[in-house]
Amino acid sequence: MSGRSVGVLILLLLVFPSVSFGGTFPAPYLSPEQDRTILTAESMVMDRRYREADALFDRMEKNDPGSLLPSMGRLLSLMVQSLEKGAPKARLEEEFAAEFPKNQARMKELERRGNLNAWDHFLLGGSLGVRGLYELNHRRYFSAFLHGMRALSQIHKVAALDPGIHDIAFATGLYKYYRSVKTRYLWFLPFVGDRREEGLAEIRQALEQGHYAVPAAKIALVMLAEREGTDAEGIRLGRKYLREYPNCKLIRDALETMEQRNPIRAGRAQSVAASRF
């Protein structure tokens, strides 16, 4: 799987564990019912039930016509689909072209409202990240950089307003990793040191402390292991996480690549896994 594809994982902020509303994120911003609705839509995306997820986003939009969240959710779903092998690219491009203007209009409405809270900035950062990663996937690096910087600005505002939203460690971690490896396409940037390990550490932090970012962090760790060539760790994690998300092609494809190029390690991992049952 290409390096560009891994970048889109910044958009996959998906989680399934039970939620405790003891005053921590997302309790100040969302009701338990709203949170469950979001998690249901996200689980549908992870299970590749894309049309069902889109229908749920449509219902969310009907209940709250001015919300940015449903549009961002549809874009996330499209981005996930676009990474899969054999994806219907022409259809997806048409759907992107129809959704981006709607998303932009919602963003402007939210920004005009003013007095934004951390959740508002979270949604703005996510929407900008979608567009930036879309541009990156199309090798429009300057546009991707500009959208990425705007997204990062929103993420920093989230951190300033509510340090308890640990999911942002996933976004900043992936940004640091990919800025380290993609600067050769951005000649106008000053020299950037290798911050890949720092980025990976932040992704692990999101895995341990995040709310919505947990599945995304798991996917990222497998796919980045494939990219880094750390096959032993990648195969171990890939098989573990594929048991949790058996229909996730992003994990499956990365795992298959590592197993094919390193059959000895794949066999050892299989033996270790079998010995645990």
RAPE-V353622 format. One line per field, one symbol per residue. ss: DSSP state (h for helix, s for strand, l for the rest). phi: phi as a letter, one per 30 degrees, with the letter a starting at -180 (. if undefined). burial: + if it has 24 or more other ideal C-beta (glycine too) atoms within 12 Angstrom, else -. Layout:
ss = ???
phi = ???
burial = ???
This chain:
ss = llhhhhhhhhhllllllllllllllllllllhhhhhhhhhhhhhhhlllhhhhhhhhhhhhhhlllllhhhhhhhhhhhhhhhlllllhhhhhhhhhhhhhhhhhhhhhhhhhllllhhhhhhhhhhhhhhhhhhhhlllhhhhhhhhhhhhhhhhhhhhhllllllhhhhhhhhhhhhhhhhhhllllllllllhhhhhhhhhhhhhhllllhhhhhhhhhhhhhhhllhhhhhhhhhhhhhhllllhhhhhhhhhhhhhlhhhhhhhhhhhhhll
phi = .dddddeddedddcabddccccjcecedcbdeddddddddddddddcicddddddddddddddbecddeddddddedddddddddiddeddddddedddedddddddddddddihdcddedddddddddedddddddcicdddddddddddddddddedddbddddedddddddddddddccdddcddddecddcdddddddddddddcdcdcdddddddddddddddiddedddddeddddddbdcddddddddddddddbddddddddddddddc
burial = +-++++++++++++++--+-----++--++----+-++++++++++++-+--++-++--++-----++++++++++++++++++--+----+--++--++-+++-++--+-----+-++++++++++++++++++++---+--++-++-+++-++++++-++-+++++++++++++++++++---+---------+--++-++++++-++++++++++++++++++++-++-+++++++-++-++--++++++++++++--+--++--+--------
